[in-house]
Amino acid sequence: MTNPLAVFDIDGTLVDSRASIFRAATEAARDLGLPEPEYDRVRRIVGLSLHHALHTLEPTLTDAELADFVAAFQASFRRMHEEAFQEPLYPGVMDTLRRLHRDGWRLALATGQNRRGVARNLAREGWAELFVSSHCAEDGPGKPDPAMLRAAMTACGATPAGTVMIGDTSHDILMALNAGAHPLGVAWGFHTIEEQQAAGARHVALDTPDLEAALDRFASAA
């Protein structure tokens, strides 16, 4: 297959944002006088658009209270990054991205982050030239709706059969299936291997060499 498309999630797949997302959810809950959430509850909502995620976390909030919760979460993130904080990449991720790009893969991003978060990540050294396009929840329906993945395929001139979605949550896996793309999970992020397999992941990579091997198999078989 010529020039396959690999679409990557960001949080929990490329970037280790476990601590920052949990901190933002905790600080936002504290600011609003809500019970501080346990990490296990927070990790399950990662990947959804922020509004959807926080509504899932606190479903009894009124619309106005939910808007305040979203604003408090965003304010916490802004404070962290004003302190020159940057979430680290997972080990081996940059080498994998460079290798795929060198081998002729087209690369794109599909994330539950807002456009500000996407821009912050694309400012990382070397990222801007790697990705053909980026798509986020602000562009339209969030995961698991297939809209942003379909937008990535359109932007990159790819077909569903030639596209693989790489993510760490069941939301990523379901989005891939909804778009007719190949669903590939990673084991180092927010959702467990079992949760991703239950959603329909064809494979859940244990590390970046395993991920590269799975992508090689996809490229050779398609």
Summary of the structure (lengths in Angstrom):
residues: 222
radius of gyration: 16.9
end to end distance: 5.9
largest distance: 54.0
contacts: 752
relative contact order: 0.17
helix: 51%
strand: 14%
